[in-house]
Amino acid sequence: MSFPIVVLVSGEGSNLQALIDSVHGKEVEIVAVGANRAEARGLQRARAAGIATAVFPLTDYRARDERDAALAAWIESRGARLVVLAGFMEILTPGFIARFPNAIVNVHPGLLPAFAGIHAIEQALEYGVKVAGVTVHFVDEGIDSGAVILQRAFELPYARDIAVVEQQVHAIEHELLPRAVSLIARGKVSIDPSEPRWVVIDE
């Protein structure tokens, strides 16, 4: 049986599409896609691929904790073994994260720990760094502070056109996130018991 995952999105869903195109129906089965916005285009991508969807907007709940508890219960009901944040633009509560220990991954448009949080590409350009990149990491209770699974860097062009940089970042994301998910599904990723920040990849 394929490794079951749930993907969470907030908008365009291009990283979800990369997962659908590369690993879904092979070593991985995307059993459902959840969103915090009903208008998220990622939901349309999921439905086009025959994947179940659900929406959990904050406005439907009295508090974030309540929404996250409902979202976690839904994910558990789908039998998912991994939660993939593919452009899910909200910080999940500690209660949610505790229900999926070392089983939530995120893709970030920067070389963590540098430029964590939102607007990572803009942060890098404003700082004037020569190299940018993408990180896939486990999610903990901090802001983009979980253990790093995979990273890839690229040199920034001198003419700092943000659209060009975003295009490069997205191209790398679309390769790196499916690779990380595939490695996890095949049991090739583990955390060093002596140092929880070190992720071991056994390819």
N, CA, C and O atoms as a DFTB+ gen file, in Angstrom:
812 C
 N C O
     1  1       0.844      -1.201       0.000
     2  2       0.000       0.000       0.000
     3  2       0.878       1.249       0.000
     4  3       1.888       1.306       0.701
     5  1       0.487       2.244      -0.787
     6  2       1.224       3.499      -0.836
     7  2       1.154       4.214       0.511
     8  3       0.237       3.996       1.303
     9  1       2.130       5.058       0.746
    10  2       2.259       5.822       1.979
    11  2       1.231       6.964       1.954
    12  3       1.308       7.824       1.077
    13  1       0.263       6.996       2.898
    14  2      -0.801       8.001       2.831
    15  2      -0.385       9.346       3.428
    16  3       0.144       9.410       4.537
    17  1      -0.634      10.417       2.673
    18  2      -0.339      11.764       3.153
    19  2      -1.543      12.671       2.942
    20  3      -2.386      12.425       2.080
    21  1      -1.603      13.731       3.754
    22  2      -2.554      14.823       3.545
    23  2      -1.736      16.071       3.248
    24  3      -0.724      16.330       3.900
    25  1      -2.175      16.837       2.270
    26  2      -1.501      18.079       1.892
    27  2      -2.400      19.249       2.270
    28  3      -3.606      19.221       2.022
    29  1      -1.803      20.281       2.875
    30  2      -2.531      21.495       3.246
    31  2      -2.056      22.659       2.388
    32  3      -0.855      22.864       2.211
    33  1      -3.017      23.424       1.854
    34  2      -2.710      24.541       0.963
    35  2      -3.499      25.777       1.380
    36  3      -4.471      25.702       2.132
    37  1      -3.043      26.916       0.865
    38  2      -3.792      28.165       1.082
    39  2      -4.102      28.890      -0.214
    40  3      -5.018      29.711      -0.264
    41  1      -3.346      28.596      -1.263
    42  2      -3.502      29.383      -2.481
    43  2      -3.356      28.582      -3.741
    44  3      -4.107      27.636      -3.977
    45  1      -2.386      28.958      -4.559
    46  2      -2.222      28.433      -5.911
    47  2      -2.074      26.916      -5.951
    48  3      -2.666      26.260      -6.807
    49  1      -1.306      26.365      -5.053
    50  2      -1.168      24.904      -5.004
    51  2      -0.203      24.326      -6.017
    52  3      -0.358      23.176      -6.428
    53  1       0.799      25.107      -6.432
    54  2       1.735      24.568      -7.431
    55  2       2.604      23.459      -6.847
    56  3       2.978      22.529      -7.562
    57  1       2.931      23.541      -5.563
    58  2       3.693      22.454      -4.941
    59  2       2.835      21.200      -4.788
    60  3       3.341      20.083      -4.900
    61  1       1.542      21.380      -4.534
    62  2       0.623      20.242      -4.531
    63  2       0.619      19.592      -5.909
    64  3       0.665      18.366      -6.016
    65  1       0.563      20.404      -6.966
    66  2       0.553      19.860      -8.323
    67  2       1.826      19.076      -8.596
    68  3       1.792      18.033      -9.249
    69  1       2.950      19.579      -8.094
    70  2       4.219      18.864      -8.276
    71  2       4.167      17.496      -7.598
    72  3       4.686      16.517      -8.135
    73  1       3.554      17.426      -6.440
    74  2       3.396      16.145      -5.743
    75  2       2.473      15.210      -6.513
    76  3       2.755      14.018      -6.643
    77  1       1.371      15.750      -7.024
    78  2       0.428      14.939      -7.811
    79  2       1.121      14.366      -9.046
    80  3       0.949      13.194      -9.384
    81  1       1.906      15.213      -9.713
    82  2       2.533      14.814     -10.969
    83  2       3.685      13.831     -10.784
    84  3       3.990      13.062     -11.695
    85  1       4.330      13.848      -9.612
    86  2       5.568      13.078      -9.473
    87  2       5.461      11.851      -8.573
    88  3       6.019      10.804      -8.900
    89  1       4.752      11.957      -7.438
    90  2       4.767      10.829      -6.494
    91  2       3.384      10.254      -6.178
    92  3       3.287       9.122      -5.703
    93  1       2.330      11.001      -6.428
    94  2       0.979      10.522      -6.117
    95  2       0.630       9.302      -6.957
    96  3       0.834       9.285      -8.171
    97  1       0.095       8.276      -6.283
    98  2      -0.262       7.047      -6.979
    99  2       0.911       6.120      -7.188
   100  3       0.770       5.075      -7.823
   101  1       2.073       6.487      -6.662
   102  2       3.268       5.642      -6.753
   103  2       3.645       5.245      -5.333
   104  3       2.937       4.463      -4.699
   105  1       4.773       5.787      -4.822
   106  2       5.127       5.459      -3.438
   107  2       4.286       6.217      -2.428
   108  3       4.292       5.889      -1.242
   109  1       3.560       7.234      -2.889
   110  2       2.754       8.093      -2.019
   111  2       1.318       8.133      -2.521
   112  3       1.074       8.130      -3.728
   113  1       0.377       8.171      -1.597
   114  2      -1.026       8.382      -1.937
   115  2      -1.509       9.627      -1.214
   116  3      -1.569       9.650       0.015
   117  1      -1.856      10.665      -1.974
   118  2      -2.448      11.862      -1.359
   119  2      -3.909      11.525      -1.075
   120  3      -4.743      11.512      -1.980
   121  1      -4.204      11.256       0.187
   122  2      -5.552      10.790       0.530
   123  2      -6.538      11.936       0.677
   124  3      -7.748      11.718       0.630
   125  1      -6.037      13.167       0.855
   126  2      -6.917      14.321       0.956
   127  2      -6.082      15.597       0.898
   128  3      -4.884      15.600       1.184
   129  1      -6.757      16.677       0.520
   130  2      -6.151      18.014       0.523
   131  2      -7.055      18.937       1.329
   132  3      -8.257      19.028       1.079
   133  1      -6.459      19.616       2.295
   134  2      -7.199      20.569       3.115
   135  2      -6.727      21.983       2.852
   136  3      -5.587      22.202       2.443
   137  1      -7.612      22.944       3.088
   138  2      -7.269      24.352       2.874
   139  2      -7.918      25.203       3.959
   140  3      -8.897      24.805       4.589
   141  1      -7.343      26.383       4.156
   142  2      -7.952      27.339       5.078
   143  2      -8.763      28.396       4.339
   144  3      -9.388      29.257       4.959
   145  1      -8.749      28.323       3.005
   146  2      -9.504      29.280       2.178
   147  2     -10.246      28.515       1.092
   148  3      -9.648      27.745       0.340
   149  1     -11.560      28.734       1.016
   150  2     -12.379      28.010       0.043
   151  2     -11.991      28.334      -1.393
   152  3     -12.213      27.530      -2.299
   153  1     -11.405      29.524      -1.599
   154  2     -11.047      29.934      -2.958
   155  2      -9.653      29.478      -3.367
   156  3      -9.201      29.809      -4.463
   157  1      -8.973      28.737      -2.528
   158  2      -7.620      28.271      -2.852
   159  2      -7.647      27.434      -4.128
   160  3      -8.406      26.470      -4.224
   161  1      -6.825      27.798      -5.101
   162  2      -6.820      27.072      -6.368
   163  2      -6.315      25.647      -6.187
   164  3      -6.622      24.767      -6.991
   165  1      -5.536      25.420      -5.123
   166  2      -5.064      24.070      -4.843
   167  2      -6.197      23.076      -4.693
   168  3      -6.035      21.901      -5.022
   169  1      -7.341      23.528      -4.203
   170  2      -8.501      22.636      -4.071
   171  2      -8.990      22.171      -5.437
   172  3      -9.375      21.014      -5.601
   173  1      -8.974      23.076      -6.419
   174  2      -9.367      22.695      -7.779
   175  2      -8.387      21.672      -8.352
   176  3      -8.791      20.722      -9.022
   177  1      -7.107      21.873      -8.086
   178  2      -6.104      20.922      -8.566
   179  2      -6.352      19.530      -7.965
   180  3      -6.256      18.517      -8.658
   181  1      -6.669      19.502      -6.671
   182  2      -6.925      18.231      -6.012
   183  2      -8.157      17.547      -6.616
   184  3      -8.120      16.355      -6.924
   185  1      -9.231      18.295      -6.780
   186  2     -10.462      17.710      -7.322
   187  2     -10.248      17.195      -8.741
   188  3     -10.798      16.160      -9.119
   189  1      -9.450      17.915      -9.524
   190  2      -9.163      17.471     -10.892
   191  2      -8.420      16.136     -10.897
   192  3      -8.507      15.366     -11.854
   193  1      -7.685      15.877      -9.805
   194  2      -6.943      14.612      -9.692
   195  2      -7.744      13.551      -8.940
   196  3      -7.226      12.470      -8.660
   197  1      -9.002      13.847      -8.611
   198  2      -9.843      12.880      -7.919
   199  2      -9.519      12.716      -6.446
   200  3      -9.790      11.669      -5.858
   201  1      -8.936      13.753      -5.846
   202  2      -8.543      13.694      -4.438
   203  2      -9.574      14.420      -3.582
   204  3     -10.027      15.508      -3.938
   205  1      -9.942      13.823      -2.462
   206  2     -10.928      14.420      -1.558
   207  2     -10.400      15.732      -0.980
   208  3      -9.198      15.876      -0.756
   209  1     -11.295      16.683      -0.741
   210  2     -10.896      17.985      -0.206
   211  2     -11.800      18.392       0.947
   212  3     -12.904      17.873       1.108
   213  1     -11.310      19.329       1.742
   214  2     -12.101      19.928       2.817
   215  2     -11.518      21.300       3.115
   216  3     -10.336      21.552       2.880
   217  1     -12.365      22.186       3.639
   218  2     -11.953      23.556       3.940
   219  2     -12.187      23.835       5.419
   220  3     -13.235      23.504       5.973
   221  1     -11.175      24.458       6.053
   222  2     -11.236      24.762       7.482
   223  2     -10.883      26.228       7.721
   224  3      -9.805      26.530       8.233
   225  1     -11.792      27.147       7.350
   226  2     -11.488      28.564       7.558
   227  2     -11.580      28.937       9.044
   228  3     -12.443      28.440       9.768
   229  1     -10.687      29.808       9.476
   230  2     -10.689      30.232      10.880
   231  2     -12.013      30.870      11.282
   232  3     -12.439      30.758      12.431
   233  1     -12.656      31.531      10.340
   234  2     -13.899      32.245      10.654
   235  2     -15.045      31.309      11.052
   236  3     -16.050      31.762      11.599
   237  1     -14.900      30.023      10.784
   238  2     -15.945      29.061      11.154
   239  2     -15.809      28.565      12.590
   240  3     -16.638      27.790      13.065
   241  1     -14.758      29.017      13.280
   242  2     -14.483      28.503      14.633
   243  2     -14.292      29.655      15.606
   244  3     -13.965      30.774      15.210
   245  1     -14.499      29.362      16.881
   246  2     -14.364      30.402      17.908
   247  2     -12.914      30.766      18.172
   248  3     -12.617      31.888      18.583
   249  1     -12.014      29.831      17.939
   250  2     -10.604      30.074      18.214
   251  2      -9.753      29.194      17.316
   252  3     -10.221      28.181      16.797
   253  1      -8.486      29.592      17.136
   254  2      -7.562      28.830      16.315
   255  2      -7.368      27.412      16.860
   256  3      -7.294      26.456      16.088
   257  1      -7.287      27.274      18.185
   258  2      -7.121      25.945      18.788
   259  2      -8.256      25.014      18.373
   260  3      -8.039      23.838      18.083
   261  1      -9.461      25.560      18.352
   262  2     -10.629      24.747      17.993
   263  2     -10.560      24.333      16.529
   264  3     -10.839      23.183      16.188
   265  1     -10.184      25.280      15.660
   266  2     -10.057      24.952      14.234
   267  2      -8.973      23.904      14.017
   268  3      -9.168      22.945      13.271
   269  1      -7.828      24.093      14.675
   270  2      -6.725      23.157      14.479
   271  2      -7.053      21.765      15.016
   272  3      -6.592      20.761      14.473
   273  1      -7.845      21.708      16.075
   274  2      -8.264      20.406      16.605
   275  2      -9.170      19.696      15.597
   276  3      -9.053      18.488      15.395
   277  1     -10.071      20.448      14.968
   278  2     -10.948      19.863      13.955
   279  2     -10.143      19.418      12.732
   280  3     -10.401      18.358      12.163
   281  1      -9.175      20.231      12.338
   282  2      -8.322      19.889      11.198
   283  2      -7.503      18.626      11.498
   284  3      -7.387      17.742      10.649
   285  1      -6.941      18.548      12.699
   286  2      -6.151      17.371      13.082
   287  2      -7.006      16.110      13.104
   288  3      -6.573      15.053      12.645
   289  1      -8.215      16.221      13.635
   290  2      -9.111      15.065      13.691
   291  2      -9.456      14.586      12.283
   292  3      -9.524      13.383      12.026
   293  1      -9.672      15.533      11.377
   294  2      -9.972      15.182       9.984
   295  2      -8.789      14.473       9.339
   296  3      -8.967      13.475       8.640
   297  1      -7.581      14.982       9.571
   298  2      -6.381      14.353       9.006
   299  2      -6.229      12.928       9.542
   300  3      -5.947      12.001       8.783
   301  1      -6.417      12.761      10.848
   302  2      -6.325      11.428      11.447
   303  2      -7.372      10.490      10.865
   304  3      -7.105       9.306      10.663
   305  1      -8.562      11.016      10.594
   306  2      -9.630      10.175      10.039
   307  2      -9.307       9.686       8.631
   308  3      -9.851       8.681       8.174
   309  1      -8.410      10.409       7.942
   310  2      -8.015       9.995       6.598
   311  2      -6.899       8.954       6.622
   312  3      -6.543       8.395       5.585
   313  1      -6.349       8.696       7.811
   314  2      -5.292       7.701       7.935
   315  2      -3.931       8.175       7.470
   316  3      -3.069       7.362       7.136
   317  1      -3.728       9.486       7.444
   318  2      -2.462      10.028       6.940
   319  2      -1.316       9.739       7.898
   320  3      -1.480       9.795       9.117
   321  1      -0.167       9.433       7.338
   322  2       1.045       9.222       8.130
   323  2       1.991      10.417       8.044
   324  3       2.987      10.481       8.764
   325  1       1.671      11.364       7.157
   326  2       2.483      12.567       7.007
   327  2       1.576      13.715       6.587
   328  3       0.670      13.545       5.772
   329  1       1.838      14.890       7.161
   330  2       1.128      16.115       6.787
   331  2       2.128      16.996       6.045
   332  3       3.202      17.300       6.564
   333  1       1.770      17.403       4.832
   334  2       2.661      18.207       4.015
   335  2       2.064      19.605       3.858
   336  3       0.966      19.769       3.327
   337  1       2.806      20.607       4.329
   338  2       2.382      22.001       4.174
   339  2       2.953      22.516       2.861
   340  3       4.155      22.754       2.746
   341  1       2.092      22.685       1.886
   342  2       2.514      23.095       0.543
   343  2       1.925      24.476       0.266
   344  3       0.970      24.625      -0.496
   345  1       2.522      25.481       0.906
   346  2       1.979      26.824       0.788
   347  2       0.789      27.048       1.703
   348  3      -0.140      27.775       1.350
   349  1       0.811      26.427       2.880
   350  2      -0.240      26.658       3.877
   351  2       0.201      27.847       4.718
   352  3       1.131      27.736       5.517
   353  1      -0.470      28.992       4.539
   354  2       0.026      30.256       5.063
   355  2      -0.564      30.603       6.439
   356  3      -1.080      31.701       6.649
   357  1      -0.477      29.662       7.346
   358  2      -0.863      29.913       8.732
   359  2       0.092      29.160       9.646
   360  3       0.653      28.129       9.273
   361  1       0.266      29.691      10.846
   362  2       1.058      29.005      11.857
   363  2       0.133      28.057      12.611
   364  3      -0.891      28.479      13.148
   365  1       0.489      26.790      12.650
   366  2      -0.335      25.794      13.336
   367  2      -0.029      25.803      14.834
   368  3       1.103      26.058      15.245
   369  1      -1.036      25.526      15.628
   370  2      -0.899      25.600      17.081
   371  2      -0.079      24.430      17.627
   372  3       0.008      23.377      16.994
   373  1       0.525      24.619      18.811
   374  2       1.289      23.530      19.434
   375  2       0.463      22.261      19.614
   376  3       0.994      21.156      19.496
   377  1      -0.825      22.407      19.899
   378  2      -1.688      21.239      20.063
   379  2      -1.784      20.421      18.795
   380  3      -1.790      19.191      18.843
   381  1      -1.861      21.100      17.652
   382  2      -1.899      20.394      16.362
   383  2      -0.575      19.682      16.126
   384  3      -0.556      18.501      15.780
   385  1       0.523      20.391      16.311
   386  2       1.846      19.829      16.034
   387  2       2.121      18.616      16.916
   388  3       2.748      17.653      16.477
   389  1       1.651      18.667      18.159
   390  2       1.888      17.550      19.087
   391  2       1.193      16.269      18.637
   392  3       1.611      15.173      19.010
   393  1       0.144      16.399      17.844
   394  2      -0.575      15.210      17.379
   395  2       0.128      14.503      16.224
   396  3      -0.213      13.370      15.886
   397  1       1.111      15.174      15.619
   398  2       1.829      14.583      14.482
   399  2       3.334      14.767      14.680
   400  3       3.974      15.476      13.904
   401  1       3.909      14.134      15.715
   402  2       5.334      14.335      16.002
   403  2       6.230      13.830      14.871
   404  3       6.117      12.685      14.433
   405  1       7.119      14.708      14.411
   406  2       8.029      14.381      13.304
   407  2       7.283      13.852      12.081
   408  3       7.796      13.017      11.337
   409  1       6.074      14.351      11.890
   410  2       5.267      13.880      10.760
   411  2       4.576      15.046      10.050
   412  3       3.541      14.870       9.408
   413  1       5.165      16.238      10.175
   414  2       4.698      17.406       9.425
   415  2       5.919      17.996       8.732
   416  3       6.941      18.240       9.373
   417  1       5.817      18.227       7.426
   418  2       6.918      18.853       6.701
   419  2       6.427      20.109       5.993
   420  3       5.258      20.234       5.627
   421  1       7.359      21.023       5.817
   422  2       7.061      22.301       5.172
   423  2       8.156      22.598       4.165
   424  3       9.300      22.181       4.341
   425  1       7.804      23.324       3.102
   426  2       8.801      23.804       2.156
   427  2       8.890      25.318       2.314
   428  3       7.878      26.019       2.324
   429  1      10.132      25.809       2.438
   430  2      10.361      27.226       2.721
   431  2      11.267      27.821       1.649
   432  3      12.270      27.207       1.284
   433  1      10.927      29.020       1.131
   434  2      11.714      29.616       0.034
   435  2      12.955      30.361       0.521
   436  3      13.163      31.530       0.195
   437  1      13.767      29.670       1.300
   438  2      14.999      30.263       1.804
   439  2      15.887      29.182       2.381
   440  3      15.451      28.052       2.600
   441  1      17.149      29.543       2.628
   442  2      18.101      28.599       3.213
   443  2      18.084      28.764       4.729
   444  3      18.875      29.519       5.294
   445  1      17.185      28.057       5.365
   446  2      17.079      28.148       6.821
   447  2      18.390      27.721       7.469
   448  3      19.085      26.851       6.943
   449  1      18.740      28.331       8.620
   450  2      17.914      29.198       9.457
   451  2      17.864      30.660       9.032
   452  3      17.236      31.472       9.711
   453  1      18.515      31.018       7.919
   454  2      18.437      32.396       7.451
   455  2      17.058      32.694       6.865
   456  3      16.452      31.848       6.207
   457  1      16.582      33.896       7.112
   458  2      15.361      34.407       6.491
   459  2      14.136      33.522       6.726
   460  3      13.423      33.147       5.795
   461  1      13.923      33.207       7.984
   462  2      12.723      32.458       8.376
   463  2      11.509      33.375       8.313
   464  3      11.640      34.595       8.211
   465  1      10.327      32.773       8.376
   466  2       9.097      33.557       8.387
   467  2       8.657      33.960       6.991
   468  3       9.092      33.387       5.992
   469  1       7.782      34.963       6.943
   470  2       7.194      35.369       5.664
   471  2       8.168      36.257       4.879
   472  3       9.115      36.818       5.431
   473  1       7.904      36.362       3.584
   474  2       8.679      37.218       2.670
   475  2      10.163      36.866       2.684
   476  3      11.017      37.752       2.701
   477  1      10.465      35.572       2.678
   478  2      11.859      35.132       2.756
   479  2      12.668      35.608       1.546
   480  3      13.828      35.996       1.687
   481  1      12.064      35.577       0.372
   482  2      12.795      36.001      -0.820
   483  2      13.108      37.493      -0.745
   484  3      14.227      37.918      -1.036
   485  1      12.112      38.280      -0.352
   486  2      12.330      39.716      -0.213
   487  2      13.393      40.013       0.846
   488  3      14.226      40.903       0.674
   489  1      13.351      39.251       1.946
   490  2      14.365      39.430       2.988
   491  2      15.763      39.203       2.420
   492  3      16.677      39.989       2.672
   493  1      15.923      38.139       1.662
   494  2      17.236      37.806       1.098
   495  2      17.717      38.888       0.138
   496  3      18.884      39.276       0.169
   497  1      16.818      39.374      -0.712
   498  2      17.200      40.406      -1.672
   499  2      17.569      41.702      -0.969
   500  3      18.539      42.364      -1.339
   501  1      16.788      42.063       0.051
   502  2      17.074      43.293       0.791
   503  2      18.408      43.203       1.532
   504  3      19.110      44.204       1.676
   505  1      18.753      42.018       1.995
   506  2      20.002      41.839       2.727
   507  2      21.214      41.868       1.799
   508  3      22.330      42.166       2.224
   509  1      20.978      41.555       0.534
   510  2      22.069      41.583      -0.424
   511  2      22.893      40.318      -0.494
   512  3      24.041      40.354      -0.938
   513  1      22.327      39.187      -0.061
   514  2      23.087      37.936      -0.108
   515  2      23.335      37.516      -1.558
   516  3      22.611      37.928      -2.464
   517  1      24.352      36.705      -1.763
   518  2      24.722      36.251      -3.099
   519  2      24.106      34.904      -3.456
   520  3      24.067      34.516      -4.623
   521  1      23.624      34.193      -2.430
   522  2      23.078      32.851      -2.621
   523  2      21.725      32.762      -1.926
   524  3      21.581      33.216      -0.791
   525  1      20.739      32.183      -2.592
   526  2      19.430      31.907      -1.996
   527  2      19.149      30.420      -2.172
   528  3      20.007      29.673      -2.641
   529  1      17.945      29.991      -1.795
   530  2      17.647      28.579      -1.963
   531  2      16.335      28.180      -1.358
   532  3      15.487      29.021      -1.057
   533  1      16.171      26.886      -1.181
   534  2      14.928      26.281      -0.700
   535  2      15.274      25.260       0.382
   536  3      16.286      24.564       0.301
   537  1      14.416      25.188       1.389
   538  2      14.574      24.211       2.467
   539  2      13.285      23.423       2.642
   540  3      12.197      23.999       2.653
   541  1      13.405      22.114       2.778
   542  2      12.291      21.283       3.246
   543  2      12.661      20.832       4.648
   544  3      13.739      20.282       4.873
   545  1      11.755      21.071       5.591
   546  2      12.088      20.800       6.992
   547  2      10.890      20.233       7.746
   548  3       9.740      20.415       7.346
   549  1      11.184      19.541       8.844
   550  2      10.126      19.133       9.754
   551  2       9.592      20.371      10.480
   552  3      10.314      21.347      10.682
   553  1       8.341      20.311      10.858
   554  2       7.702      21.435      11.543
   555  2       7.684      21.187      13.042
   556  3       7.260      20.131      13.510
   557  1       8.155      22.188      13.787
   558  2       8.031      22.153      15.247
   559  2       7.237      23.384      15.678
   560  3       6.575      24.008      14.849
   561  1       7.292      23.737      16.949
   562  2       6.472      24.841      17.441
   563  2       7.041      26.211      17.124
   564  3       6.376      27.220      17.359
   565  1       8.249      26.270      16.599
   566  2       8.843      27.555      16.246
   567  2       8.475      27.987      14.837
   568  3       7.720      27.305      14.144
   569  1       9.017      29.127      14.420
   570  2       8.779      29.643      13.072
   571  2       9.892      29.138      12.157
   572  3      11.024      29.617      12.229
   573  1       9.573      28.183      11.308
   574  2      10.547      27.611      10.368
   575  2      11.819      27.162      11.090
   576  3      12.928      27.357      10.593
   577  1      11.644      26.559      12.265
   578  2      12.802      26.199      13.101
   579  2      13.012      24.689      13.231
   580  3      13.910      24.257      13.953
   581  1      12.204      23.884      12.550
   582  2      12.333      22.442      12.654
   583  2      13.553      21.908      11.917
   584  3      14.173      22.612      11.120
   585  1      13.884      20.663      12.194
   586  2      15.073      20.034      11.616
   587  2      15.003      20.005      10.094
   588  3      13.960      19.714       9.508
   589  1      16.135      20.312       9.468
   590  2      16.235      20.397       8.004
   591  2      16.332      19.001       7.398
   592  3      17.136      18.178       7.836
   593  1      15.503      18.744       6.386
   594  2      15.535      17.471       5.658
   595  2      16.390      17.610       4.402
   596  3      17.347      16.861       4.207
   597  1      16.040      18.566       3.561
   598  2      16.790      18.809       2.325
   599  2      16.929      20.307       2.093
   600  3      16.058      21.088       2.477
   601  1      18.023      20.696       1.468
   602  2      18.217      22.078       1.047
   603  2      18.892      22.096      -0.317
   604  3      19.641      21.185      -0.670
   605  1      18.611      23.151      -1.074
   606  2      19.334      23.371      -2.326
   607  2      19.521      24.864      -2.507
   608  3      18.590      25.643      -2.304
   609  1      20.725      25.261      -2.890
   610  2      21.058      26.666      -3.060
   611  2      21.247      27.010      -4.534
   612  3      21.502      26.139      -5.366
   613  1      21.116      28.303      -4.837
   614  2      21.453      28.797      -6.167
   615  2      21.978      30.223      -6.035
   616  3      21.627      30.940      -5.098
   617  1      22.818      30.623      -6.981
   618  2      23.372      31.967      -6.958
   619  2      22.333      32.965      -7.453
   620  3      21.626      32.722      -8.431
   621  1      22.262      34.080      -6.762
   622  2      21.307      35.116      -7.141
   623  2      21.871      35.968      -8.270
   624  3      23.059      36.290      -8.271
   625  1      21.028      36.336      -9.230
   626  2      21.499      37.239     -10.284
   627  2      21.745      38.631      -9.713
   628  3      21.145      39.015      -8.709
   629  1      22.626      39.376     -10.357
   630  2      22.922      40.721      -9.858
   631  2      21.700      41.625      -9.987
   632  3      21.403      42.417      -9.093
   633  1      20.993      41.496     -11.114
   634  2      19.826      42.354     -11.342
   635  2      18.633      41.817     -10.569
   636  3      17.757      41.207     -11.181
   637  1      18.557      41.998      -9.343
   638  2      17.632      41.392      -8.396
   639  2      16.140      41.520      -8.769
   640  3      15.377      42.177      -8.060
   641  1      15.744      40.908      -9.852
   642  2      14.348      40.907     -10.276
   643  2      13.610      39.837      -9.469
   644  3      13.868      38.645      -9.633
   645  1      12.697      40.262      -8.603
   646  2      12.053      39.310      -7.697
   647  2      11.276      38.245      -8.457
   648  3      11.201      37.102      -8.006
   649  1      10.696      38.596      -9.600
   650  2       9.933      37.610     -10.376
   651  2      10.845      36.498     -10.883
   652  3      10.455      35.330     -10.899
   653  1      12.061      36.859     -11.296
   654  2      13.023      35.866     -11.777
   655  2      13.454      34.956     -10.633
   656  3      13.547      33.740     -10.795
   657  1      13.715      35.560      -9.474
   658  2      14.133      34.779      -8.311
   659  2      13.008      33.842      -7.867
   660  3      13.255      32.676      -7.558
   661  1      11.788      34.346      -7.835
   662  2      10.642      33.506      -7.451
   663  2      10.513      32.316      -8.391
   664  3      10.215      31.206      -7.949
   665  1      10.733      32.536      -9.675
   666  2      10.635      31.446     -10.651
   667  2      11.667      30.364     -10.354
   668  3      11.363      29.174     -10.425
   669  1      12.891      30.782     -10.021
   670  2      13.939      29.820      -9.676
   671  2      13.580      29.058      -8.402
   672  3      13.763      27.843      -8.318
   673  1      13.067      29.786      -7.417
   674  2      12.687      29.161      -6.149
   675  2      11.595      28.123      -6.375
   676  3      11.679      27.006      -5.863
   677  1      10.573      28.490      -7.139
   678  2       9.464      27.557      -7.367
   679  2       9.930      26.308      -8.100
   680  3       9.477      25.204      -7.799
   681  1      10.828      26.475      -9.057
   682  2      11.337      25.311      -9.798
   683  2      12.045      24.341      -8.854
   684  3      11.896      23.125      -8.974
   685  1      12.812      24.888      -7.917
   686  2      13.501      24.030      -6.954
   687  2      12.510      23.404      -5.978
   688  3      12.617      22.220      -5.660
   689  1      11.553      24.186      -5.505
   690  2      10.531      23.645      -4.601
   691  2       9.837      22.447      -5.233
   692  3       9.595      21.438      -4.569
   693  1       9.520      22.561      -6.513
   694  2       8.755      21.513      -7.197
   695  2       9.550      20.228      -7.365
   696  3       8.974      19.174      -7.634
   697  1      10.858      20.304      -7.212
   698  2      11.699      19.106      -7.230
   699  2      11.998      18.611      -5.811
   700  3      11.950      17.413      -5.531
   701  1      12.310      19.569      -4.919
   702  2      12.807      19.198      -3.596
   703  2      11.708      18.634      -2.691
   704  3      11.945      17.666      -1.968
   705  1      10.511      19.223      -2.722
   706  2       9.439      18.741      -1.841
   707  2       9.025      17.313      -2.205
   708  3       8.962      16.469      -1.311
   709  1       8.740      17.004      -3.474
   710  2       8.414      15.605      -3.790
   711  2       9.534      14.634      -3.432
   712  3       9.270      13.513      -2.995
   713  1      10.790      15.062      -3.615
   714  2      11.907      14.171      -3.260
   715  2      11.904      13.885      -1.767
   716  3      12.083      12.739      -1.355
   717  1      11.702      14.916      -0.952
   718  2      11.679      14.719       0.501
   719  2      10.533      13.810       0.913
   720  3      10.716      12.911       1.734
   721  1       9.351      14.038       0.347
   722  2       8.190      13.214       0.677
   723  2       8.435      11.764       0.260
   724  3       8.091      10.841       0.997
   725  1       9.025      11.562      -0.913
   726  2       9.339      10.214      -1.381
   727  2      10.321       9.519      -0.445
   728  3      10.142       8.346      -0.116
   729  1      11.356      10.236      -0.014
   730  2      12.335       9.659       0.908
   731  2      11.677       9.242       2.223
   732  3      11.956       8.165       2.750
   733  1      10.806      10.096       2.745
   734  2      10.105       9.772       3.993
   735  2       9.210       8.551       3.787
   736  3       9.187       7.646       4.621
   737  1       8.478       8.529       2.678
   738  2       7.569       7.413       2.400
   739  2       8.308       6.089       2.313
   740  3       7.775       5.046       2.692
   741  1       9.545       6.131       1.810
   742  2      10.330       4.907       1.647
   743  2      11.185       4.583       2.867
   744  3      12.033       3.692       2.826
   745  1      10.954       5.315       3.949
   746  2      11.655       5.027       5.202
   747  2      13.116       5.401       5.186
   748  3      13.911       4.831       5.934
   749  1      13.487       6.352       4.341
   750  2      14.885       6.733       4.188
   751  2      15.291       7.924       5.049
   752  3      16.453       8.332       5.031
   753  1      14.341       8.490       5.808
   754  2      14.611       9.686       6.613
   755  2      14.442       9.355       8.083
   756  3      13.421       8.797       8.484
   757  1      15.434       9.695       8.885
   758  2      15.328       9.495      10.334
   759  2      16.025      10.647      11.047
   760  3      16.881      11.325      10.479
   761  1      15.642      10.851      12.300
   762  2      16.263      11.880      13.120
   763  2      17.255      11.213      14.057
   764  3      16.934      10.230      14.725
   765  1      18.456      11.755      14.097
   766  2      19.511      11.210      14.952
   767  2      19.058      11.271      16.411
   768  3      18.818      12.364      16.924
   769  1      18.933      10.124      17.096
   770  2      18.449      10.136      18.479
   771  2      19.357      10.910      19.430
   772  3      18.901      11.369      20.477
   773  1      20.627      11.059      19.084
   774  2      21.549      11.789      19.953
   775  2      21.532      13.287      19.700
   776  3      22.034      14.065      20.511
   777  1      20.954      13.692      18.572
   778  2      20.902      15.114      18.209
   779  2      19.660      15.364      17.362
   780  3      19.679      15.166      16.147
   781  1      18.574      15.804      18.014
   782  2      17.287      15.902      17.308
   783  2      17.252      16.910      16.161
   784  3      16.275      16.950      15.413
   785  1      18.276      17.706      16.011
   786  2      18.292      18.649      14.878
   787  2      18.942      18.033      13.643
   788  3      18.919      18.635      12.569
   789  1      19.516      16.854      13.782
   790  2      20.189      16.230      12.659
   791  2      19.289      15.189      12.009
   792  3      18.853      14.233      12.650
   793  1      19.025      15.392      10.741
   794  2      18.232      14.446       9.979
   795  2      19.175      13.587       9.138
   796  3      20.041      14.100       8.429
   797  1      18.990      12.286       9.231
   798  2      19.821      11.340       8.500
   799  2      19.060      10.850       7.268
   800  3      17.929      10.375       7.378
   801  1      19.684      10.968       6.101
   802  2      19.103      10.492       4.853
   803  2      19.862       9.245       4.407
   804  3      21.075       9.283       4.201
   805  1      19.139       8.155       4.262
   806  2      19.753       6.891       3.847
   807  2      19.242       6.529       2.457
   808  3      18.201       5.891       2.299
   809  1      20.003       6.956       1.460
   810  2      19.588       6.682       0.075
   811  2      20.327       5.474      -0.468
   812  3      20.114       5.085      -1.617
